[in-house]
Amino acid sequence: MMNIYSNSFQSALKYFKDTKANIRNLLIMSSDFNIRDNSWDPLYPHYLSHSDDLFIIADSFNLGLSTPTNQVSTRYSNNCQDINLVLDLMFLCFRSYELNNYTIHPEWRLISNYAHLTVTILIVEEHIQTKKHTIVKDSKEEHIFIKKLIKAIRNIDTDNISDVNCLNNTVHDLASSMENIWVKNLKVVNITKYSKSWWDTKYSRDLNKYRASKHIEDWKQFKNTVKITKCIFFNLNIQEISNKRRGSWELMNWVNKYKLPAVEAVKHNGQQCLKISDLWHALYSLFNMAQDCQIDMEILNEILSKLSSPWVPFSEEEFISSISKYNNLSTFGPDKLS
């Protein structure tokens, strides 16, 4: 949540406009923006350029102007000559069902000139798992689990698999055997913020040794064990990623949603299109204006023509064999990018 106050010189807007602010997961932006505009104040007949800057800044944070449940003023004058204004706004996260509008409370202002703005944030009950079942890597239990699992697979009688029902029974028996072997060798551990994927019994052994002796040499031995094992663990992970993806640029995640740059609001006939109905009306009007216009097809002659490439036939097996060597973040071109 971000609370902004912009003075009459719009210093806050100028700062955000000239500074690249790296603020993530912003849900609410509100306060006194000191801007009068017909977009949120129907009594004010004009549109200001500062409001465009405000929309651009809010869009860069993935926020949109929210509509209050009660359309009343937010700043109240102390005398009868001045009118009440709408200066306090609230921008909420786009496409959020939990945050979709806010409420203005002029009755809460008491001796203040400004009304309070409130928004309801729903907190959904969530179950957080604190324990997990695991088998410690390179432990005695892991060796027993693998040994018994191999034995269970070898004991499968494949001669009696004559139909689908027999196959289903065989698979069910194998799954039951695997579950029993897993339950007999698993270990229940607590999930904490200190849980490390590279931690094993060697660290516990050296740490318990230091806790018992309190000698500085045992502490150095423990730290050295952690350092060496962490280096081995992360080097193996990096090597696995490099061998699997075969391209250093593919370590970047290219499949997430791309954050589009902020743009100015669409305008039609000098008015901003802030609602879906306004956008459809503008599109409908522009389409009707261009419907009977003559199009100069000569512009297509400026496009340079290229020689066509022959299409080499290939089978479905060849295509599947080619794409199976690559993951979802690359292609099978010479540079695995094109």
C-alpha positions in Angstrom: 0.0 0.0 0.0 1.3 3.5 -0.9 0.0 6.8 0.5 0.9 9.9 -1.7 0.4 13.6 -1.1 1.1 15.8 -4.1 1.3 19.6 -3.4 0.0 22.3 -5.7 3.2 22.1 -7.8 2.6 18.3 -8.3 6.0 17.4 -6.9 5.0 13.8 -6.2 3.8 13.3 -9.8 7.0 14.8 -11.2 9.1 12.6 -9.0 7.4 9.4 -10.2 7.4 10.6 -13.8 11.1 11.3 -13.8 12.2 8.4 -11.5 11.9 4.7 -12.3 10.4 3.3 -9.1 10.8 -0.4 -8.6 7.8 -1.2 -6.4 6.2 -4.6 -6.8 3.0 -6.2 -5.6 1.4 -2.8 -5.0 -2.3 -3.2 -4.2 -3.5 0.3 -3.2 -2.4 3.8 -4.0 -4.4 6.6 -2.4 -4.4 10.1 -0.8 -4.7 13.7 -1.7 -3.4 14.1 -5.3 -4.4 17.8 -5.5 -5.9 17.5 -9.0 -9.4 18.5 -10.1 -10.6 16.7 -13.1 -13.9 15.8 -14.7 -12.9 12.1 -14.7 -13.7 11.8 -11.0 -15.5 15.2 -10.2 -18.6 15.6 -12.4 -19.0 19.2 -11.1 -15.7 20.2 -12.7 -16.0 20.6 -16.5 -12.3 20.4 -17.5 -9.7 17.8 -18.1 -6.1 18.5 -16.9 -2.8 17.1 -18.2 -1.8 16.2 -14.7 -4.5 13.6 -14.6 -2.9 11.9 -17.6 0.4 11.7 -15.8 -1.4 10.3 -12.8 -3.0 7.6 -14.9 0.3 6.7 -16.5 2.0 6.4 -13.1 -0.8 4.2 -11.7 -0.7 2.0 -14.8 3.0 1.5 -14.3 2.1 -0.1 -10.9 -0.7 -2.2 -12.5 -3.3 0.0 -10.7 -6.5 1.5 -12.0 -8.7 4.3 -10.7 -11.4 2.8 -8.5 -15.0 4.1 -8.3 -16.4 5.0 -4.8 -19.6 3.4 -3.7 -20.9 6.9 -2.8 -20.1 9.8 -5.2 -19.5 12.6 -2.6 -16.8 15.2 -2.0 -13.6 14.4 -0.2 -12.5 17.9 0.8 -14.9 20.3 2.5 -14.7 24.0 2.7 -14.9 26.0 5.9 -16.9 28.9 4.4 -19.9 29.1 2.1 -18.1 30.9 -0.7 -15.9 28.0 -1.6 -17.3 24.7 -3.0 -16.5 21.2 -1.9 -14.0 19.3 -4.0 -13.0 15.8 -4.9 -9.2 15.6 -4.4 -8.7 12.3 -2.6 -8.6 9.2 -4.9 -7.9 5.5 -4.6 -6.2 3.4 -7.2 -6.7 -0.4 -6.8 -5.1 -3.4 -8.3 -6.3 -4.3 -11.8 -8.7 -7.3 -12.2 -9.0 -7.9 -8.5 -12.3 -9.2 -7.2 -11.3 -8.6 -3.6 -10.4 -4.9 -4.2 -12.9 -3.3 -6.6 -14.3 -0.2 -4.9 -13.9 2.0 -1.9 -16.2 4.2 0.3 -16.0 7.9 1.3 -17.0 8.7 4.9 -17.7 12.5 5.2 -19.4 11.9 8.6 -16.0 10.7 10.1 -14.1 13.9 9.4 -15.2 15.8 12.6 -13.1 19.1 12.5 -11.0 18.0 9.6 -11.5 19.3 6.1 -10.9 15.9 4.5 -13.2 12.8 4.5 -11.9 9.4 5.3 -11.6 6.7 2.5 -11.9 3.0 3.4 -11.6 -0.1 1.4 -12.4 -3.7 2.5 -9.7 -6.3 2.1 -10.9 -9.8 2.4 -8.6 -12.2 4.2 -9.2 -15.8 3.1 -8.4 -18.6 5.5 -5.5 -20.6 4.3 -4.0 -23.8 5.5 -0.3 -23.7 5.9 1.5 -27.0 6.0 4.1 -27.2 8.7 5.3 -30.8 8.4 6.3 -32.9 5.5 7.3 -36.6 4.9 10.6 -37.2 3.3 13.5 -39.7 3.1 16.9 -38.1 3.8 19.2 -38.3 0.9 22.1 -40.8 1.1 20.7 -42.1 4.4 20.3 -45.7 5.5 16.5 -45.4 5.0 17.0 -44.3 1.4 19.2 -47.3 0.6 16.6 -49.6 2.2 13.7 -47.9 0.3 15.5 -48.3 -3.1 16.4 -51.9 -2.4 12.9 -53.0 -1.4 11.4 -51.0 -4.3 13.6 -52.8 -6.8 12.6 -56.1 -5.3 8.9 -55.2 -5.5 9.2 -54.4 -9.2 11.1 -57.6 -9.9 8.4 -59.7 -8.1 5.7 -58.4 -10.5 4.2 -61.5 -12.3 3.7 -60.3 -15.9 2.5 -63.8 -17.1 -1.0 -63.3 -15.6 -1.6 -59.9 -17.4 -4.1 -61.1 -19.9 -6.6 -58.2 -20.0 -7.2 -54.7 -18.7 -8.6 -55.8 -15.4 -5.5 -57.9 -14.6 -3.3 -55.0 -15.6 -5.2 -52.7 -13.3 -4.9 -55.2 -10.4 -1.1 -55.5 -11.0 -0.6 -51.7 -11.0 -2.7 -51.4 -7.9 -0.7 -54.0 -6.1 2.6 -52.4 -7.1 1.3 -49.0 -5.9 0.3 -50.5 -2.5 3.7 -52.1 -2.1 5.5 -48.8 -3.0 3.3 -46.9 -0.5 4.0 -49.4 2.3 7.8 -49.2 1.6 7.6 -45.4 1.7 5.7 -45.3 5.0 8.1 -47.6 6.7 11.2 -45.5 5.7 9.9 -41.9 5.7 10.7 -39.3 8.2 8.4 -36.5 9.5 10.2 -33.1 9.5 9.1 -29.6 10.4 9.0 -27.0 7.6 10.7 -23.8 8.8 12.3 -20.8 7.2 15.6 -22.4 8.1 14.9 -25.5 6.0 17.6 -26.0 3.4 17.6 -28.4 0.5 21.3 -29.1 0.9 21.1 -30.0 4.6 21.8 -33.6 5.5 22.9 -35.8 8.4 26.6 -34.6 8.2 25.6 -31.1 9.3 23.5 -32.4 12.1 26.3 -34.6 13.3 28.9 -31.8 13.3 26.5 -29.2 14.8 25.5 -31.6 17.6 29.2 -32.2 18.2 29.9 -28.5 18.6 26.8 -28.0 20.8 28.1 -30.7 23.1 31.8 -29.5 23.3 31.5 -25.7 22.6 35.0 -25.9 21.2 36.1 -23.4 18.5 37.6 -26.2 16.5 34.4 -28.1 16.3 32.6 -24.9 15.2 35.2 -24.4 12.4 34.7 -28.0 11.3 31.0 -27.4 11.1 31.3 -24.2 9.1 33.8 -25.9 6.8 31.5 -28.8 6.2 28.6 -26.4 5.3 30.8 -24.4 3.0 32.1 -27.3 1.0 28.7 -29.1 0.7 26.9 -25.9 -0.3 29.5 -25.3 -3.1 29.1 -28.8 -4.4 25.3 -28.7 -4.2 24.9 -25.4 -6.1 27.6 -26.2 -8.6 25.7 -29.4 -9.5 22.5 -27.5 -9.8 24.0 -24.9 -12.1 25.7 -27.6 -14.2 22.4 -29.5 -14.5 20.6 -26.4 -15.7 23.3 -25.6 -18.2 23.4 -29.1 -19.6 19.6 -29.4 -19.8 18.9 -26.0 -21.4 22.1 -25.6 -23.4 22.0 -21.8 -23.4 23.0 -19.2 -20.9 20.2 -16.9 -21.9 17.6 -19.6 -21.2 18.3 -19.3 -17.5 15.9 -16.3 -17.7 12.2 -17.0 -17.4 10.6 -15.9 -20.6 7.1 -17.4 -20.1 5.8 -15.1 -17.4 3.4 -12.2 -18.1 5.3 -9.3 -19.7 4.7 -6.0 -18.0 3.5 -3.6 -20.8 4.8 0.0 -20.7 2.4 2.6 -19.4 0.5 4.5 -22.1 -1.8 7.5 -22.2 -5.5 7.1 -22.0 -7.3 6.7 -25.3 -9.1 9.9 -26.3 -12.0 10.3 -28.7 -13.5 13.7 -29.7 -11.3 15.3 -27.0 -12.7 13.0 -24.2 -10.9 10.2 -22.4 -12.2 6.7 -22.8 -12.1 5.4 -19.3 -14.9 2.9 -19.5 -15.4 -0.1 -21.8 -18.6 1.4 -23.2 -16.7 4.6 -24.2 -14.0 2.4 -26.0 -16.6 0.5 -27.9 -18.4 3.7 -28.9 -15.1 5.2 -30.1 -14.3 2.0 -32.1 -17.8 1.9 -33.6 -17.5 5.6 -34.7 -14.0 5.2 -36.2 -15.1 2.0 -38.1 -18.1 3.7 -39.6 -16.0 6.7 -40.7 -13.5 4.4 -42.4 -16.0 1.9 -43.9 -16.5 3.6 -47.2 -13.0 5.2 -47.6 -11.0 4.2 -50.6 -7.7 2.4 -49.9 -4.6 2.9 -51.9 -3.3 -0.6 -52.6 -0.1 0.8 -54.2 1.5 1.0 -50.8 1.9 -2.8 -50.9 4.3 -2.5 -53.8 6.9 -1.0 -51.5 7.2 -4.3 -49.7 10.2 -6.2 -51.0 9.4 -9.7 -52.2 11.6 -12.6 -51.1 12.3 -15.9 -52.7 10.3 -18.8 -51.4 12.1 -21.6 -49.6 11.4 -25.3 -50.5 9.5 -27.3 -47.9 11.4 -30.5 -47.0 8.9 -33.2 -46.1 9.2 -35.0 -42.8 7.3 -37.6 -40.9 5.5 -37.3 -37.5 8.2 -39.5 -35.9 11.0 -37.2 -37.1 9.2 -34.2 -35.7 8.5 -35.7 -32.3 12.1 -37.0 -32.1 13.4 -33.4 -32.8 11.3 -31.5 -30.3 11.7 -34.1 -27.5 15.3 -33.0 -27.1 14.4 -29.5 -26.0 12.4 -28.0 -23.1 9.5 -25.5 -23.2 11.8 -22.5 -23.0 13.7 -23.0 -26.2 13.4 -24.0 -29.9 15.3 -26.5 -32.0 16.9 -23.9 -34.3 20.7 -23.6 -34.6 20.8 -21.0 -31.8 17.8 -22.5 -29.9 16.3 -19.1 -30.1 14.8 -18.8 -33.6 
